[in-house]
Structure formats: C-alpha cells, structure tokens
Amino acid sequence: MGRIAFDRFLLDNGLTVIVHKDTSTPLACLNIMYDVGSRDEDPDRTGFAHLFEHLMFGGSVNIPSYDSPLQEASGSNNAFTSTDITNYYITLPVENLETAFWLESDRMLNLAFTEKSLEVQRNVVVEEFRQRYLNQPYGDAWLLMRPLAFSTHPYQWATIGKEEKHIEEATMDEVKAFYAKHYRPKNAVMVVAGNVETEAIRELAEKWFAPIIKGDKPVRNLPAEPPQKKAARLEVERPVPLDAIYVSFHMCGRNDDNYFAWDLLSDLLGGGKSSRLQQRLVKEKRIFTSANAFIMGEKDPSLFTIAGHISQNVTVEEAEAAVWEEIARLSSEPIEVSELEKVKNQVEANHEFGEMNLLNRAIGLAYHELLGDVNGINTEVEKYAKVTPATIQNLVSEHLTAENSSTLIYRRKTDA
C-alpha cells in the first residue's frame, strides 16, 4: 500500500475530521470513533460503553429508524467497543455519502432516549453477557483474569462489564449523563475515506456537524496500576472439555517504545503454526491441544498472555512447567535473527493486507489520531523493523517473571 495519505482539519466545536482519498473504489466509508471505552466507567456501573454501542442504533430524535434510510442508500453499518474506544462506521456508495453525515450527526446531536429502547437494549446486552461469557466454555476467562491481574486500574473489568446487574439496574438518568459526557464533538474523530475531495467533505462536515454544541472534553484521570510484586493465582472448576491455563504478565501501553517488541514476542511464541508454542508444546511434546500468546493492545499498560488447552493425558502441573520452560529458554538462549525476521515479515504482510481494506484504513486513521499522532499509521512497520533480538530478550528477563504473573487455571469438572 505504501503511505496512507490524508488531510486533517478541526471544526469550531472541536470535532476532528480526517479525509483519506482513494480513487479505486466506488464506495465511501464514514467512521466515527469516540474517545470512550469501559475504562471510563464508574466501577459500580460497568458495561455502559458497550450498552451505548447498542443504544446508538435505537434511533435519534429526527430519525426514529436508523437502519431504514441507510438501507435505501444501499449502505451497511456496524460498531464495536473496547476498553479504550467506541467505534461506529457506515459503508455506502460514494454518491449517497451525505446520508451517512445526516444519520451520524443526528445521533451525536440528540439520541432518542425512550424507556422502551433502553429496556430492549438492556435485555440484548444482558443476554449477550450470558451467552458469550457465562454459558460458553472458557467464556468467563477475562471476567476472571482482569480482576486477578489488575488491582487498581479500570482494566480490571471487561468491556461487557463486571456483572449483569450493572446493566439491569441502569437508570435513564445515568444513561443520559453518560451520553452527555462522552458523545460530544470534542471527544470524537471522524474519518471519511473513499473517492472524495477534502473541500467537499469540509462543506458536509460544516453543514451537518458544526451546529452541534461543543461540550467539554472529559478529563480522564485514571488510577495507575502499581507494579506487581507477587504472583497471583486463581483455580476454578468448570464444565469445560479440557483443562486450560492462562498466564498473564504486565506490559507497557500502546504508545510505549517497547510495544512493538512485545507484539513481536507474542508472535514469536504463539503466532501461527511455526511459533515456538505450536512447534514444541503442541506438535512435538503434545502437552497442549492448542497454545498461543497474545497482547491486549490497550492504550494504558496492559497484559501479555500465554494460554493453552491442555491435552487429556497431561496434568495441569506438567503443562504449567512446560510454559515456564519455554520462557526460560527465551531468556537464556539467543534468539536467531532469522527467526525474528520471519515474524517481522509476517507482521508486515498482515499490515499490508489489512490496509487493502478501505474501512480498515479509516479505523486505523481514527485510532492513531486518538493515540496522539495520526501519521503513526504510516510509521508502524518501521518501528517493528527496528526491534532486535536483544530487546525482546531483555523484556522476557525483566517482565516474564513469577512475581509479575497472574495465572488462571481451569480444571475440568468431572461428575463425582
């Protein structure tokens, strides 16, 4: 893909607008990313950011049905929430782009709050909580791991929330207050991508979004997670098909220089069929039926995790020892340059492949703007390229330690 070109301007009410021109597609994409995620919630009222992902499709004051006009414009839409952000996007033919401006501006201006809409979406979210997190094998892993690993920072709860009752008991006043605080022009980034001209987008943005009252940018003052000094551990019994292990370690945040080394370390250990965990612990030793390593990729200091489902004839203790043995090998034996290069090449290929998609580019531009530098989307591959084997080894020695670990064990519940 090469460099992703863009223009950037601000409206008087604080809305950041980024325009990315791509003449190769008949489609246009309008993406709005709000700088609010589950980390911004009240600890006694969690799940609100995710609830809003649903509520925003319930209609606004001037447009009672969000989906009907979008379907008439041959458009599609969706949204997602994370601990850090909430993102909404519309893809439609470029000639119908103003429909997207109309729809998105109206729900930023004045979302329709009715008791019926709130009740419907509350029920949807609670049902999702039960189906995906409580009634799914290993589904509650992150409901358990987050409070085990985090004592202070609001990453201690998952995006879905801590418990169902926080959503079940959400009042209309609480929901309106959350909207008024976070769903403001100054707290959002809008990216328009496609075969578009910046001046035309500026006119549309002024027409549809400029009249929206500015509001204040919420002041974020989150408690920092103190350094972990002692291993944390939790064992649970669940009706799961196989025993499982999750070992998490505290790592840096998304804007830290070491973030890219952590990401490469996760690929080295558990990214794909040729990774160390797959080769040694799944294929050769058959200790696990599956094993991987991954980072959460969150903005604030977060977690690096090694996870695996344990083979039936292997004990939890043997599996755990094997994980620590792989960590020790990483720490004590030099990482071959060729092994690291292979992982870097895969990262670059994934990056290039992802950027072929117009929507991915739009989301990426919005996210990097919220990280503090929209041009970061064009410098990421270089940052991965600069990581050395020594950098990764230092991270392992310093951070993949017992005292910096939180271990969650699933033991298979057997009928007595």
Order of alpha helices (4+ residues) and beta strands (2+ residues): beta-beta-beta-alpha-alpha-beta-beta-alpha-alpha-alpha-alpha-alpha-beta-alpha-beta-beta-alpha-beta-beta-alpha-alpha-alpha-alpha-alpha-beta
